Amino acid sequence: MGRVDGKMAFITGGAQGLGSATAMMMAREGAKVTVADINGKGAEDVANQINARHPGSAFAVMLDVTNEDQWKQALAAANDAMGGINVLFNNAGIGGGTTVEDTDFETFKRVQAVDVDSVFLGCKYAIPYMVPHAPGSIINTSSIAGLIAGHNMAAYNAAKAGVWLLSKSVALHCAKRGYRIRSNSIHPTFIDTPILDGMMARGGISRDDLKAKLARQVPLGVVGDPDDVAYAVLYLASDESKFITGSEIKIDGGISAM
């Protein structure tokens, strides 16, 4: 038996990076997954890859996570396709901006909309679908930057810190209502995903050189792999973590210990 047999997971930002790695791992461990992304074609490609290995276990929906109506439509479609929802992985997110003085207000608002508003909307509208299929688990992607600030990350620090405490509020709400739905946040540091592409372009540096530079900031001396995060999500999605809610898992190679 797989670690998440019988689970029905809705995963945002699922077309690449952490989202696609998690979708593939969840399906391998027995779950049905709905891959949601603003890149609808990319979401379909990931679902097709999963179904080639695990027929009938993956579905795809197009979702702009900042759009309230699209959230309603996507969750209804996923509920119908999978026969329910009991895992929500709010993973979609962006970076943007620099210092508080140099970040324009539109950029600041855009980062909050994608990184925080999306988590609010996902939790708000997924919970009613999850209650009948409990036990359930909500996993929200924050960042080590949601716990440790940087002088040039004003928008991102604010957004990811918001995800951290929103996750705790959702956990307490669900517990108080007796929903048997847990809510936790994950806090990765540098992971080898397409997010490095933008850093390469801005720095005029190769991927290997960039990874070496970033690794020097990590006590373990390496940049993480997507599966390092996917395994943490798998644990939180599974009943192995049934007594864990309102918590955060740091996937940071030791950065937060310094």
N, C-alpha and C positions, 0 to 999 in steps of 0.2 A: 504493500500500500504506500501511496505517496504521502508526503507530509501535509499536503493541503487537499486531500481527496474530498470532494463534495463542496469545496469553496467556489464561489462565483465572484470574480474580481473585476472591478472597473479601474482601469489604469490610464491616467492622463499623461501627456507627453510621451506616448507609447511608441512613436514612430522611430525613435533612435535612443542612443545612450542608455541611461539608467532605466527608462521606461521599457524599452524593447528587451533589455537583458532580464528585467524582472518578469515581464510577460512570458518570455520563453522558459524561465526557471519555474514559474508558477505552474505553467501547463505541464512541464516535465514531471512535476510533483503532484499532478492529479487535478488541478483546478481548471475550471472554465475561465477564460479571460476575455474581456472586451478591451480592445486597444483603441484609445481615443487620442486624437491629435488634430491640431489645426491643419496639418498636412494629411489630408484624407487618404491620398494615394500611398503615402508612407505607412499609414496605419494599416491599410489593406495589405501592403507587401509583408509587414510583420505578421499579420494574422495568417496570411497564406503560408509563410514559412513555418509557422507553428502547426498549422493544419496538415502540412505535408508530413510531419512527424507524429502528430497526435490528432488524427482526423476528428473534426467536429468540435474541437475544444476552444477555438478562437473566433472572435467576431471583431469587426472594425466599425467605428463611427467617426465622423468628422466633428470636431468640437473646438470652438474658440472659447477657452476657459474664462474669458472675461464677459461672455455673453450669457445673461441669465436664461433667456428663452432656449438657447442651444443646450444649456445644461439640462433643462427639463426634458427636451426632446431626446437627447442622447441617453439619459438615464432610463427613460421609458423604453427606448429601443433595446438597451442592454438588458433590462429586466425581462423583456419579452424573449429575447434571444437565448439568454442563459437560464431562464426559469427562476430568476431571483438575483439579488445582489447581497453579499455579506462581507465583502472586502472592498474598501475604497483606498486606492493609492493616489493621493493628490501629489503628483510629481512634476507637472508642467511648471516651468519657471524660466526667467530670463535674468540677465545682469544688466547693468547700465549705470551711467553717471560716474562721477568721481567725488570730489570734495563737496561739502555743503555749499560753498560759494560758487563752484564751477559747474554744478549740476543744474540744468534748467528745469523749471517746474513741470513741464510736459513729460520730460524723461522720468522725473521722480514719480509722477502719477502713473505712468505706464508700468513702471516696475512694481508699484504697489498693486495695480490692477491684475497683472499676470501672476504675481507671486503670492499675494495675500487675499485679494478679493476672490480669486479662483478657489482657494481653500474654503473660504466662508460659503461660497455658493455650492461647492461640492458636498460639504458636510450637511448644509441646510436641506438640500434636495435629495441626497442619497439616504439619509437616516430613515425616512419613512419606508423606503424599499428594503432597508436592512433589518428593521425590527422583526418582521415576520419570519426572517431566515436566520435569526440569531442562533448561536453566538456570532458576533461580527467584530470586524477590526478595521479601524481607520488609521492609515499611515500617511503622514504628511512630510514632504521633503522640505526641511529647513536647510541649514548649512552650519558649518563651524563658524561662519560669519554671522550667524544669528546669536552666537554666544560670545564671540570675541570680535571687537570692532577694529576697523582699519581707518586711517585718516582719509582715505580716498574712496570709501565705499558707502557713502551716506545713505543712498537710496536702498542699496542691497542689504546693508546692515539693518535698516529699519524694517524692511520687508520680511527678512528671514527671522528677525526677533519676533515680529508679529505672528508668524507661523508657529513659532515655538510656544508662545503663551496661548494662542488661539487653540492649539491642540489640547492644552491642559483644560481650558474652559469647556471644550467639547467633551472631554473625558468626564469631567465632573457633572456636566449636564446629563449625559447618558447614564451615569451611575445613579444619579438622583432620581431619574425617571424609571429606573429598573429595566433599561433596555437590553442589557447584556451585550453592549457594544463598547469596545475599548478604543481609545484614541491615543496615539503616540507620535512623536516626531523623530526623524532621523537627521543627523548632522554630519554630512560628508565634508571632507576637505577636497584637495585636488584629485580628480578622477579622470582617467584617460577616456574622455568622451568627446563628441564634436564641439563641446564648449571650448576646448583648447584651440580650435581653429581660429576663433576670433582673437585669442591672445597671441597666436602666432602671427596673424596679420598685423596687429597693432605693434608688435615688438620686432617685426622683420626677422624672425628667428625660425629655425627648423623645429619640427616636432620633437626630435630627440634632444636637441639643445634646450628647448623649453621644459621638457620633462625633467632633465637633469637639474635645471635651475630651480624648478618647483620642489624637486625631491630634497634639495639642500635645506628647505624650510621644515621638513618633516622628520621627526626623530627616527622613524624607521628607515628613512633614507630612500623611499620610493614613492611614486605616484600610485594611487589606487586603481584597481580594475573595476569595471562596472559590476562584475559578479560579487565583489566585496560588499557592495551596497545591496545587491539583489538578495544575497543570503540573509542580511539583516531584515529586509522586508519580508522574506519568506518566513523567518522566525516570528515576526510580529503578526503576520497574517495567520499563522498556524495556531492551533490550540495549545501548543507547547508554551505559549506566552500568555495563557489565560488569566494570570494574576498580575499582569503588567498593564497599567493604564496611567495616563497623565505623565508619562516618562519620556526621556530622550535618550537616544543611542548615538554616541559620538563615533563616527567612522573616520578618524582623523590621523591615524598613524602616530598618535601621541602628542599632537600639537597642543591640545587643551591641558595637558599635564605640565606644560612648561611654566 
